[in-house]
């Protein structure tokens, strides 16, 4: 970022690359890092959608909606994004009580006549390790994960990782790992 004294050696993610035009043949996938908290200190939930170009095997990140939500708002936002993108599958973190949430979200989507294919993903290693595992796919040239320039909150997480932040917990990057 402009005015940032850090070098590429000081950051985990460098050489971030962008896409500019959505293509009709992309296949869409989504990822959800849910949140159960509702206070200022709680983790935000993150919904990330990407378009996979099966010809080039490049993943184009299209949406990154990161904020604190109630479970009902998360459910509504998931169903809305599924209606818009018709994702082939959604990776959904199912640690803790999230497995129950995943199944109830799918039932509610069906009640609304929306297929919501939520696939449970269980985290078995710490968040930092999971996030660091996507670094080569973001930072290599050419990159395998490309970003829409307007995804400022997710791009900020990429820029500041792994610095400890008071205002976010890298849930967008966690969802990006699930998406990848």
C-alpha positions in Angstrom: 0.0 0.0 0.0 1.1 3.6 -0.6 3.0 5.0 2.4 3.7 1.5 3.8 7.3 1.2 4.8 7.2 -2.6 4.5 8.9 -4.4 1.6 7.7 -7.6 -0.1 10.1 -9.5 2.1 8.1 -8.3 5.2 4.7 -9.5 3.8 3.4 -13.0 3.2 1.5 -12.1 0.1 3.2 -10.1 -2.7 2.6 -9.7 -6.4 -1.1 -9.8 -6.0 -2.7 -9.9 -9.5 -6.1 -8.8 -10.7 -8.7 -9.8 -13.3 -10.9 -7.3 -15.1 -13.5 -9.1 -17.2 -15.9 -11.9 -16.1 -16.1 -14.7 -18.6 -19.3 -16.7 -19.4 -17.6 -20.1 -19.1 -16.4 -19.7 -15.5 -17.8 -22.2 -13.0 -18.7 -20.7 -9.7 -17.8 -21.9 -6.2 -18.2 -20.4 -2.8 -16.8 -20.6 0.7 -18.1 -19.6 4.1 -16.2 -19.1 7.3 -19.2 -18.7 9.7 -19.4 -16.8 12.9 -21.5 -17.3 16.0 -20.5 -14.2 18.0 -22.4 -10.9 17.9 -20.3 -8.5 19.9 -17.5 -6.1 18.7 -14.9 -8.6 19.8 -16.5 -11.5 17.9 -15.1 -12.9 14.6 -16.8 -11.7 11.5 -18.2 -14.3 9.1 -16.8 -14.3 5.6 -18.5 -15.3 2.3 -16.2 -15.6 -0.7 -17.2 -16.5 -4.3 -14.8 -17.4 -7.1 -15.1 -18.2 -10.8 -12.9 -21.0 -12.0 -11.8 -20.9 -15.5 -11.5 -24.6 -16.3 -9.4 -23.9 -19.5 -6.6 -22.1 -17.6 -7.4 -23.4 -14.0 -7.3 -19.8 -12.7 -9.5 -18.9 -9.8 -11.0 -15.4 -10.1 -12.2 -14.1 -6.7 -15.5 -12.2 -7.4 -17.0 -11.5 -4.1 -15.7 -11.2 -0.5 -18.3 -10.2 2.0 -16.7 -10.0 5.4 -18.7 -8.7 8.4 -20.3 -9.6 11.7 -23.7 -11.2 11.1 -26.3 -12.9 13.1 -26.9 -16.6 12.0 -30.1 -15.6 10.2 -28.4 -12.8 8.3 -25.6 -15.2 7.3 -28.2 -17.7 6.1 -29.9 -15.0 4.1 -26.7 -13.7 2.5 -25.6 -17.2 1.6 -28.9 -18.0 -0.1 -28.8 -14.6 -1.9 -25.3 -15.3 -3.3 -26.3 -18.8 -4.3 -29.3 -17.4 -6.2 -27.0 -14.9 -8.0 -24.0 -17.2 -8.8 -25.5 -20.7 -8.7 -22.3 -22.1 -7.2 -21.5 -25.7 -7.9 -20.6 -26.1 -4.2 -19.9 -24.1 -1.1 -17.1 -25.1 1.3 -18.5 -24.4 4.8 -16.3 -24.6 7.9 -18.1 -27.2 10.1 -16.0 -27.1 13.3 -17.9 -26.6 16.6 -21.6 -26.0 16.2 -21.3 -25.0 12.6 -22.3 -28.5 11.3 -25.8 -28.0 12.7 -25.8 -24.5 11.1 -24.8 -26.0 7.8 -27.6 -28.5 7.7 -30.2 -26.0 8.8 -29.1 -23.5 6.2 -29.5 -26.1 3.4 -33.0 -27.0 4.7 -34.0 -23.3 4.7 -32.7 -22.8 1.2 -34.7 -25.8 0.0 -37.8 -24.3 1.6 -37.1 -21.2 -0.5 -36.6 -23.4 -3.6 -32.8 -22.8 -3.8 -30.3 -25.6 -4.0 -27.5 -24.7 -1.6 -24.8 -27.3 -1.8 -22.8 -26.7 1.5 -19.9 -29.1 1.8 -18.5 -29.4 5.3 -14.8 -28.6 5.7 -13.2 -29.4 9.0 -10.1 -27.4 9.9 -7.4 -29.6 11.3 -4.5 -27.2 11.4 -4.2 -23.7 12.8 -5.6 -20.8 10.8 -2.2 -19.3 10.2 -1.0 -22.5 8.6 -4.1 -22.8 6.4 -3.7 -19.2 5.2 0.0 -19.5 4.5 -0.7 -22.6 2.4 -2.4 -20.4 -0.3 0.6 -18.0 -0.6 2.2 -19.7 -3.6 -1.1 -19.6 -5.5 -1.5 -15.8 -4.9 2.1 -14.7 -5.1 3.6 -16.7 -7.9 3.9 -15.1 -11.4 1.6 -15.8 -13.0 -0.7 -16.2 -10.1 -3.3 -19.0 -9.9 -5.7 -16.9 -7.7 -6.7 -13.5 -9.2 -8.7 -10.8 -7.4 -11.3 -8.2 -8.4 -9.7 -4.8 -7.5 -12.7 -3.7 -5.5 -12.4 -6.3 -2.8 -10.7 -3.9 -0.5 -11.4 -5.7 2.8 -10.0 -9.0 1.5 -7.0 -7.2 -0.1 -6.3 -5.5 3.2 -6.2 -8.9 4.9 -3.8 -10.1 2.3 -1.7 -7.0 2.7 -1.5 -7.1 6.5 -1.3 -10.9 7.2 0.1 -12.1 9.7 0.1 -8.9 11.8 -2.3 -9.1 14.7 -5.3 -6.9 14.1 -7.9 -5.6 16.5 -10.6 -5.1 13.9 -10.5 -8.4 12.0 -9.3 -11.9 12.4 -8.4 -12.9 8.8 -11.7 -14.6 8.3 -11.7 -13.5 4.7 -8.4 -15.3 4.1 -9.7 -18.3 6.0 -12.7 -18.4 3.6 -10.3 -17.9 0.6 -8.4 -21.0 1.8 -11.6 -23.0 1.9 -12.5 -21.7 -1.6 -9.2 -22.7 -3.0 
